[in-house]
Amino acid sequence: MPFSEFEIKKKQKIVGQYIEKNRPPADIRSEVDMSFRIEGQSVVIFEIRPLWNNPEEKIEEPVAKATYVKSRKLWKIYWQRADLKWHRYDPDPEVDTIDEFIDIVERDEFACFFG
């Protein structure tokens, strides 16, 4: 079941603040930028870059994902490996709040999210 409109706005505010704080400088955003989207019960953070062989076309490279498990009232954290599949973030696979997820992504202690 997707988030309510109120829950979506709350998550957009929290994740949006992280994105704004960590976006590259305005003068290079055409080369690399960051954004996020809410997909069902998940929040996905991604980088935006020009396609290598067609710079006019932009691609999204997923960085981190948190999926809310309503029955357990927790967030599962994932990162995308070179195989382009989501893998559980084993150092901290679950957190209680979206704020904790953002903190883990921001610290990126094991260089899983941003290499």
QUIHUFEN-V428946 format. One record per pair of residues at least 24 apart in sequence whose ideal C-beta (glycine too) atoms are under 6 Angstrom apart, sorted by the first residue. I is the first residue (numbers start at 1). J is the second residue. D is the distance in Angstrom with one decimal. If there is no record, write none. Layout:
i | j | d
I | J | D
I | J | D
//
This chain:
i | j | d
2 | 40 | 5.4
8 | 38 | 5.9
11 | 43 | 6.0
11 | 98 | 5.7
14 | 98 | 5.4
15 | 43 | 5.7
18 | 102 | 4.8
41 | 67 | 5.6
41 | 68 | 4.6
42 | 67 | 4.4
63 | 113 | 5.0
64 | 105 | 4.7
64 | 113 | 4.8
66 | 101 | 4.2
75 | 101 | 5.3
77 | 101 | 5.9
79 | 112 | 4.3
79 | 113 | 5.6
//
